[in-house]
């Protein structure tokens, strides 16, 4: 990116908006771990899509939004801890991250996108915030490694295909549950 560009900036091949608050695009062929700069508050849609050799992410405390398909198809990604202040996780955000083994959804999250973890076949450990009221459509579909999950006490709805194709062998529903979508199990 030309240093005089008023809209974009590049740091070691990673594309950001000029202010450095939005990560726009990560080099698809880069391998290994990556630490997202502390200035970043938004990971834009498809920023890491198909980064098959990315193995580990460190996200900044100030991150607030991960947009649609931001990390989809990062096949070697094993670790991506979500920071406590994150409020938005878009549709398909981590879908098909086949080596992702665990996820802890922060209490601050207000939007949990559809199919956010679909196809994460090795996902075996999930922690949901106690304030979560709805599991979005397809959230954990095809997560074959997921055998148990503790649902939050105030959960009222499980969306369509919520756990379709998962490895669930046991689940307890809270008293607050009022709706289970089509093909959820």
C-alpha positions as CSV (number, residue, x, y, z in Angstrom):
1,X,0.0,0.0,0.0
2,X,1.4,3.4,-1.0
3,X,2.3,5.3,2.2
4,X,0.2,8.2,0.9
5,X,-3.0,6.1,0.6
6,X,-5.7,7.8,2.7
7,X,-7.8,4.7,3.2
8,X,-5.5,1.8,3.8
9,X,-2.2,0.8,5.4
10,X,-0.1,-2.3,5.3
11,X,2.0,-3.8,8.1
12,X,4.1,-6.9,7.1
13,X,1.7,-7.7,4.3
14,X,-1.5,-7.5,6.5
15,X,-4.0,-4.9,5.2
16,X,-5.6,-2.5,7.7
17,X,-7.7,0.6,7.4
18,X,-5.7,3.8,7.7
19,X,-6.4,4.2,11.4
20,X,-5.4,0.6,12.2
21,X,-8.7,-0.2,13.9
22,X,-10.0,-2.6,11.2
23,X,-8.1,-5.6,10.0
24,X,-9.1,-6.0,6.4
25,X,-7.1,-8.9,4.9
26,X,-4.5,-11.4,6.1
27,X,-2.1,-13.1,3.6
28,X,-3.7,-16.4,2.8
29,X,-0.5,-18.4,2.4
30,X,1.2,-17.2,5.6
31,X,1.9,-20.0,8.1
32,X,2.1,-20.1,11.9
33,X,0.7,-17.9,14.7
34,X,-0.4,-14.3,14.5
35,X,-0.9,-11.7,17.1
36,X,-3.5,-9.1,16.1
37,X,-2.3,-5.6,16.9
38,X,-3.8,-3.9,20.0
39,X,-5.4,-1.1,18.0
40,X,-7.7,-3.4,16.1
41,X,-11.4,-3.3,17.2
42,X,-12.9,-5.0,14.1
43,X,-12.0,-8.0,12.0
44,X,-13.7,-7.5,8.7
45,X,-15.7,-10.1,6.8
46,X,-13.5,-12.8,5.2
47,X,-10.3,-11.2,6.5
48,X,-8.7,-14.6,7.2
49,X,-11.0,-16.8,5.0
50,X,-9.0,-19.8,3.7
51,X,-5.8,-19.1,5.7
52,X,-5.2,-22.8,5.8
53,X,-1.8,-22.6,7.4
54,X,-2.7,-20.2,10.3
55,X,-2.3,-22.2,13.5
56,X,-2.9,-19.8,16.4
57,X,-4.4,-16.4,17.0
58,X,-4.0,-13.9,19.8
59,X,-6.7,-11.3,19.8
60,X,-6.5,-7.9,21.5
61,X,-8.5,-6.9,24.5
62,X,-10.1,-4.1,22.6
63,X,-11.6,-6.3,19.9
64,X,-15.3,-5.7,19.6
65,X,-16.5,-7.3,16.3
66,X,-15.6,-10.3,14.3
67,X,-17.6,-10.1,11.0
68,X,-19.0,-12.7,8.7
69,X,-16.7,-15.6,7.7
70,X,-13.7,-13.8,9.2
71,X,-11.8,-17.0,10.1
72,X,-13.8,-19.6,8.1
73,X,-11.8,-22.5,6.6
74,X,-8.7,-21.8,8.7
75,X,-8.0,-25.6,8.6
76,X,-4.9,-25.6,10.9
77,X,-6.2,-23.1,13.5
78,X,-6.1,-24.7,16.9
79,X,-6.4,-21.8,19.2
80,X,-8.3,-18.5,19.0
81,X,-9.3,-17.2,22.5
82,X,-12.1,-14.7,22.2
83,X,-11.4,-11.6,24.3
84,X,-13.8,-10.4,27.1
85,X,-15.2,-7.2,25.5
86,X,-16.2,-8.9,22.2
87,X,-19.8,-8.0,21.4
88,X,-20.3,-9.3,17.9
89,X,-19.4,-12.7,16.3
90,X,-20.7,-12.8,12.7
91,X,-22.3,-15.6,10.7
92,X,-19.9,-18.4,9.8
93,X,-17.1,-16.6,11.8
94,X,-15.1,-19.8,12.5
95,X,-17.0,-22.3,10.3
96,X,-14.9,-25.3,9.0
97,X,-12.0,-24.6,11.3
98,X,-11.5,-28.3,11.5
99,X,-8.7,-28.3,14.2
100,X,-10.3,-25.8,16.6
101,X,-10.7,-27.8,19.8
102,X,-12.2,-25.4,22.3
103,X,-14.0,-22.1,22.5
104,X,-15.2,-19.9,25.4
105,X,-17.8,-17.4,24.4
106,X,-17.3,-14.2,26.5
107,X,-20.1,-12.8,28.6
108,X,-20.0,-9.5,26.7
109,X,-21.2,-11.1,23.5
110,X,-24.6,-9.7,22.3
111,X,-24.6,-11.2,18.8
112,X,-23.7,-14.8,18.1
113,X,-23.9,-15.4,14.3
114,X,-25.6,-18.3,12.5
115,X,-23.3,-21.3,11.8
116,X,-20.4,-19.5,13.7
117,X,-18.7,-22.8,14.6
118,X,-20.4,-25.2,12.0
119,X,-18.0,-27.9,10.7
120,X,-15.4,-27.5,13.5
121,X,-15.1,-31.3,13.7
122,X,-12.6,-31.4,16.5
123,X,-14.4,-28.9,18.7
124,X,-14.8,-30.8,22.0
125,X,-15.1,-28.0,24.7
126,X,-17.5,-25.1,24.6
127,X,-18.3,-22.6,27.4
128,X,-21.4,-20.5,26.8
129,X,-22.0,-17.3,28.8
130,X,-24.8,-17.5,31.4
131,X,-26.6,-14.6,29.9
132,X,-27.1,-16.2,26.4
133,X,-30.8,-16.6,25.6
134,X,-30.6,-18.0,22.0
135,X,-28.4,-20.5,20.2
136,X,-28.4,-19.3,16.6
137,X,-29.2,-21.5,13.6
138,X,-26.6,-24.1,12.9
139,X,-24.3,-22.8,15.6
140,X,-22.6,-26.2,16.4
141,X,-23.8,-28.2,13.4
142,X,-21.3,-30.9,12.3
143,X,-19.1,-30.5,15.4
144,X,-18.5,-34.2,15.6
145,X,-16.1,-33.9,18.6
146,X,-18.7,-32.1,20.8
147,X,-20.1,-34.9,23.0
148,X,-21.5,-32.8,25.9
149,X,-22.4,-29.1,26.5
150,X,-23.8,-27.2,29.4
151,X,-26.6,-24.9,28.3
152,X,-27.0,-21.5,30.1
153,X,-29.8,-21.3,32.7
154,X,-31.7,-18.6,30.8
155,X,-31.6,-20.2,27.3
156,X,-35.0,-19.9,25.7
157,X,-34.3,-21.0,22.1
158,X,-32.1,-23.5,20.1
159,X,-32.1,-22.5,16.5
160,X,-32.7,-24.7,13.4
161,X,-29.9,-27.3,12.9
162,X,-28.2,-26.0,16.1
163,X,-26.5,-29.3,16.9
164,X,-27.3,-31.3,13.7
165,X,-24.5,-33.8,13.0
166,X,-22.7,-33.1,16.3
167,X,-21.3,-35.8,18.5
168,X,-23.6,-35.0,21.4
169,X,-24.3,-38.0,23.6
170,X,-25.8,-36.1,26.5
171,X,-27.5,-32.8,27.0
172,X,-29.6,-31.2,29.8
173,X,-32.2,-28.6,28.9
174,X,-32.7,-25.7,31.3
175,X,-36.3,-24.9,32.5
176,X,-36.3,-21.7,30.6
177,X,-36.1,-23.5,27.1
178,X,-39.2,-22.8,25.1
179,X,-38.3,-23.5,21.5
180,X,-36.1,-26.1,19.7
181,X,-35.7,-25.5,16.0
182,X,-36.1,-27.9,13.1
183,X,-33.4,-30.6,12.7
184,X,-31.6,-29.3,15.8
185,X,-30.4,-32.8,16.7
